[in-house]
Amino acid sequence: MPVNIKRIYEDVSSDDGLRVLVDRVWPRGMSKDKAKLDHWMKEIGPSTELRKWFGHDPDKYDAFKKKYKDELASGDQQIELGKLKEITKEHDKNLTLLFSAKDEKYNQAQVLKEILDHQ
């Protein structure tokens, strides 16, 4: 079973399983009650510098993906990724990675999904 991803602004579903927000910044206009999160792993999100550089430009996605994976290989992001991998195993991949970006194809949740689906 692959890990699910969806925008945090979409309705909560019983199919979501564990709901994990993977954004460094809290989603604009979203209340904590409405988000219905099980975890907010803000340290796993891309650095502010990387996020601003990328700007969800599809032409930069391949470079973003590489730079983001490099970030995930060290420091707090590496620790958070380890925790996320454990949570994923504990719940047999029955979880949904939540993100706030408008672009559903080019974002950090896609990168994390790829990593988790191949573990």
C-alpha positions, 0 to 999 in steps of 0.5 A: 500500500502506498503512502497517500498525499493530499492538500491539507485544505481537502476534506478529512476522509476515513481513508486518510489513516494517520494525518501528518503535516509536512510543512515548515509553516502552518497553512494559511487560514487553517484552524488546528481543529479543522486540520485534524492532525495526528502529527505536525513534523515541521522540521522535515519541511524544506529549509526556508531558503530552499522553499523560497528558491524553488517557489514551486516552479516546475522547471526547478523541480528536479533540482529542488528534489535533489537539494531537498534530499540532500537536506534530509540527509543531515541535521534535524531534517534527518532526525525527523525523516527517521521518525517519519519512517518509523511512524510509516512502518508502525502504521503499515503505510496507512498515513497521509502526508499533508501539504499546503502548496497549491501545486499538487505535483511539485512539492516536498510531500511528493519527495517524501512519499517517494522515499517512504514508498521505497523503504 
